[in-house]
Amino acid sequence: MKDLPRAVLNIERRNPAWVRDELILALDFYMRFRDRLPNKASEEIANLSADINLLGRELGLAGGATFRNPNGVYMKLMNFRRFDPQYTKSGRVGLQRGGKSDEIVWSEFTTDPDRLARVADAIRSGLSGGETLRGEDAPDLDIAEAEEGRLLTLSLLFIPSALATEGFCKSLPYAYALFALTNIGREFKDFCGGWN
């Protein structure tokens, strides 16, 4: 190690690409504050950063010291502006260097803001306070990810049976419940007391 140049030893871990769950939370925030986004030093941006960091820990994501910090979260919000016709109609442009997933999430959710809010609320309510649902030691589950993202996909598999009430099962977003029926099948139907 001492033979390596100092610059090589100081390389910081690169942050991973944003995952669907994180993008859904960021887009929900963007749409709620669309007409007047808080500045990057605001309490609102700091709280969004904290939620996304908690989500990242629960999903087993890791990055450098700048992982989903307020500056990075604010930049992601600015990435959404490039798709926003309300913003671009006056000739303005958002940040151009976002990922393809930004556009996919934008296209899927901005036409149905109520669905976006429900899914974001479900993700936020699934945040446990740091308990990792899927870390490096977790077995690889051979299931497709629900369109609502990884957290809801994984949390469905680990729901304590005490929560599986008819009201809980009926409160699941339709696509999430359909995902469960498709991927888990009879076990989910039995788990949710025969709900269909």
PLY file of the C-alpha trace (Angstrom):
ply
format ascii 1.0
element vertex 196
property float x
property float y
property float z
element edge 195
property int vertex1
property int vertex2
end_header
0.00 0.00 0.00
2.76 2.45 0.77
4.05 2.10 -2.81
0.78 3.40 -4.27
0.59 7.09 -5.16
-1.20 9.24 -2.61
-3.92 10.17 -5.15
-4.87 6.50 -5.59
-5.24 6.00 -1.84
-7.56 9.01 -1.54
-10.09 7.94 -4.16
-13.56 8.29 -2.72
-16.21 5.67 -3.36
-18.51 6.72 -6.19
-22.19 7.08 -5.39
-24.46 4.48 -7.02
-27.04 5.39 -9.63
-30.38 6.49 -8.21
-32.87 3.66 -7.83
-36.56 3.87 -8.63
-37.67 4.31 -4.99
-35.38 7.31 -4.53
-36.58 8.84 -7.79
-40.21 8.40 -6.76
-39.60 10.25 -3.48
-37.70 13.01 -5.28
-40.36 13.35 -7.99
-43.14 13.48 -5.42
-41.27 16.32 -3.70
-40.69 18.06 -7.04
-44.37 17.88 -7.97
-45.51 19.17 -4.57
-43.13 22.15 -4.79
-43.13 22.43 -8.59
-44.05 26.11 -8.76
-41.60 27.19 -6.06
-38.84 24.70 -5.22
-37.12 25.36 -1.89
-33.46 26.32 -2.16
-30.79 23.69 -1.60
-30.01 24.96 1.91
-33.65 24.69 3.03
-35.00 22.46 5.77
-37.31 20.78 3.22
-34.37 19.68 1.04
-32.45 18.52 4.13
-35.47 16.42 5.20
-35.81 14.90 1.72
-32.09 14.09 1.77
-32.49 12.42 5.17
-35.43 10.31 3.93
-33.55 9.25 0.80
-30.47 8.39 2.88
-32.59 6.25 5.20
-34.15 4.56 2.19
-30.70 3.92 0.74
-29.54 2.28 3.96
-32.63 0.07 4.04
-31.99 -1.01 0.47
-28.33 -1.72 1.18
-27.05 1.14 -0.99
-23.79 2.78 -0.07
-21.74 5.60 -1.43
-19.21 8.21 -0.54
-19.48 11.08 1.92
-21.72 12.92 -0.55
-24.27 10.07 -0.86
-27.65 11.74 -1.47
-26.60 14.86 0.41
-28.75 18.01 0.07
-26.69 19.27 -2.90
-27.07 15.98 -4.76
-30.77 15.75 -3.97
-31.29 19.32 -5.16
-29.44 18.53 -8.40
-31.74 15.54 -8.96
-34.73 17.88 -8.62
-33.14 20.14 -11.22
-32.74 17.08 -13.50
-36.54 16.69 -13.49
-36.93 20.24 -14.81
-35.70 19.19 -18.24
-38.90 17.12 -18.65
-41.26 19.65 -17.10
-43.26 21.50 -19.78
-44.30 24.14 -17.22
-40.63 24.95 -16.72
-39.36 24.60 -20.30
-42.23 26.45 -22.05
-40.48 29.78 -21.47
-37.23 28.55 -23.02
-35.58 27.51 -19.75
-33.85 24.15 -19.38
-33.18 21.92 -16.42
-29.97 20.07 -15.72
-29.29 17.80 -18.67
-27.19 15.05 -17.07
-29.74 12.85 -15.40
-30.19 9.13 -15.86
-32.62 7.35 -18.15
-34.56 6.26 -15.06
-35.40 9.92 -14.36
-37.32 10.11 -17.61
-39.02 6.74 -17.08
-40.27 7.70 -13.61
-41.32 11.14 -14.87
-43.31 9.60 -17.73
-44.99 7.01 -15.54
-45.99 9.20 -12.62
-46.54 12.82 -13.67
-49.71 11.97 -15.58
-51.22 10.57 -12.36
-50.13 12.78 -9.43
-52.52 11.05 -7.02
-50.86 7.70 -7.73
-47.43 9.30 -7.34
-48.44 10.67 -3.93
-49.86 7.29 -2.80
-46.74 5.39 -3.85
-44.39 7.97 -2.28
-46.44 7.85 0.94
-46.23 4.04 0.93
-42.44 4.20 0.49
-42.11 6.77 3.28
-44.31 4.70 5.59
-42.13 1.67 4.81
-39.03 3.40 6.16
-38.28 1.58 9.39
-35.64 3.82 10.84
-32.59 2.03 9.50
-33.42 -1.68 9.49
-31.90 -3.13 6.34
-34.32 -5.13 4.25
-31.81 -6.01 1.60
-28.12 -5.85 2.31
-25.12 -7.63 0.86
-25.79 -10.73 2.98
-29.43 -11.12 1.93
-30.24 -14.00 -0.38
-30.86 -13.09 -4.01
-34.61 -13.20 -4.50
-35.66 -14.28 -7.96
-38.61 -11.93 -8.30
-39.36 -8.94 -10.45
-39.34 -5.53 -8.82
-42.78 -3.94 -8.53
-43.22 -0.68 -10.36
-43.47 1.01 -6.96
-39.81 0.17 -6.33
-37.58 -2.11 -4.28
-38.61 -1.13 -0.76
-42.25 -2.01 -1.29
-41.31 -5.16 -3.20
-39.06 -6.35 -0.39
-41.21 -5.17 2.48
-44.12 -7.17 1.14
-42.04 -10.28 1.52
-41.25 -9.46 5.15
-44.60 -8.12 6.42
-45.36 -9.51 9.88
-48.54 -11.57 9.70
-50.07 -9.37 12.41
-50.25 -6.55 9.86
-51.98 -8.65 7.22
-55.48 -7.44 7.89
-58.11 -7.02 5.24
-57.74 -3.24 5.53
-53.97 -3.47 5.12
-54.26 -5.70 2.08
-56.94 -3.53 0.47
-54.85 -0.40 1.09
-52.01 -1.69 -1.08
-51.67 0.16 -4.39
-53.30 -1.91 -7.13
-50.07 -2.54 -9.06
-48.30 -3.53 -5.83
-51.00 -6.06 -4.96
-50.99 -7.36 -8.53
-47.22 -7.75 -8.30
-47.62 -9.74 -5.10
-50.26 -12.00 -6.58
-48.13 -12.59 -9.66
-44.84 -13.20 -7.87
-45.94 -14.78 -4.63
-49.26 -16.18 -5.77
-51.29 -18.32 -3.44
-49.12 -17.51 -0.43
-50.01 -13.82 -0.73
-53.70 -14.55 -1.19
-53.70 -16.81 1.87
-51.58 -14.27 3.76
-54.11 -11.53 3.05
-57.05 -13.65 4.17
-58.33 -14.56 0.75
-58.43 -10.93 -0.45
-58.45 -10.61 -4.24
0 1
1 2
2 3
3 4
4 5
5 6
6 7
7 8
8 9
9 10
10 11
11 12
12 13
13 14
14 15
15 16
16 17
17 18
18 19
19 20
20 21
21 22
22 23
23 24
24 25
25 26
26 27
27 28
28 29
29 30
30 31
31 32
32 33
33 34
34 35
35 36
36 37
37 38
38 39
39 40
40 41
41 42
42 43
43 44
44 45
45 46
46 47
47 48
48 49
49 50
50 51
51 52
52 53
53 54
54 55
55 56
56 57
57 58
58 59
59 60
60 61
61 62
62 63
63 64
64 65
65 66
66 67
67 68
68 69
69 70
70 71
71 72
72 73
73 74
74 75
75 76
76 77
77 78
78 79
79 80
80 81
81 82
82 83
83 84
84 85
85 86
86 87
87 88
88 89
89 90
90 91
91 92
92 93
93 94
94 95
95 96
96 97
97 98
98 99
99 100
100 101
101 102
102 103
103 104
104 105
105 106
106 107
107 108
108 109
109 110
110 111
111 112
112 113
113 114
114 115
115 116
116 117
117 118
118 119
119 120
120 121
121 122
122 123
123 124
124 125
125 126
126 127
127 128
128 129
129 130
130 131
131 132
132 133
133 134
134 135
135 136
136 137
137 138
138 139
139 140
140 141
141 142
142 143
143 144
144 145
145 146
146 147
147 148
148 149
149 150
150 151
151 152
152 153
153 154
154 155
155 156
156 157
157 158
158 159
159 160
160 161
161 162
162 163
163 164
164 165
165 166
166 167
167 168
168 169
169 170
170 171
171 172
172 173
173 174
174 175
175 176
176 177
177 178
178 179
179 180
180 181
181 182
182 183
183 184
184 185
185 186
186 187
187 188
188 189
189 190
190 191
191 192
192 193
193 194
194 195
